[in-house]
Amino acid sequence: MAATYDTETFRQRYRDRYILVENLTLVYPQEKREKVKKEIEERLYDVFCKYTPN
């Protein structure tokens, strides 16, 4: 199965030139999206707990 991405493209001015910025976001099926979201939340929680003073 090929990966599918949402694409967001915009131009940003930098000094005397324009730069094309393209943001690609991986699109997951609904079931997998929930699983990935939960995994990310768990990892972020671990990171924040690690750096939070006791």
C-alpha positions in Angstrom: 0.0 0.0 0.0 1.4 3.4 -1.0 1.6 6.2 1.5 -0.8 9.1 1.0 0.1 12.6 2.0 -1.9 15.9 2.4 0.1 18.7 0.9 0.0 22.3 2.0 2.1 24.8 -0.1 2.7 28.5 0.4 5.1 31.1 -0.7 7.1 33.0 1.9 9.0 36.1 1.2 12.6 36.2 2.5 14.6 39.4 1.8 14.3 40.0 -2.0 13.2 36.4 -2.9 10.2 34.2 -2.5 10.7 30.7 -1.1 8.2 27.9 -1.8 7.4 26.0 1.4 5.7 22.7 1.2 4.3 20.8 4.2 3.5 17.1 3.7 1.4 15.3 6.3 1.0 11.6 6.3 -2.7 10.5 6.0 -3.6 7.5 8.1 -6.9 5.4 8.0 -9.2 6.3 11.0 -8.3 3.2 13.0 -4.5 3.7 12.6 -4.8 7.4 13.2 -6.2 6.8 16.7 -3.4 4.3 17.5 -0.7 6.6 16.2 -2.2 9.5 18.2 -2.2 7.5 21.4 1.5 6.4 20.8 2.6 10.0 20.3 0.7 11.1 23.4 2.4 8.4 25.5 5.8 9.4 24.3 5.2 13.1 24.9 4.0 12.3 28.4 7.2 10.3 29.1 9.3 13.2 27.8 7.5 15.8 29.9 7.6 13.7 33.0 11.3 13.2 32.6 12.0 17.0 32.6 9.4 18.0 35.1 10.9 18.8 38.6 9.6 16.5 41.3 
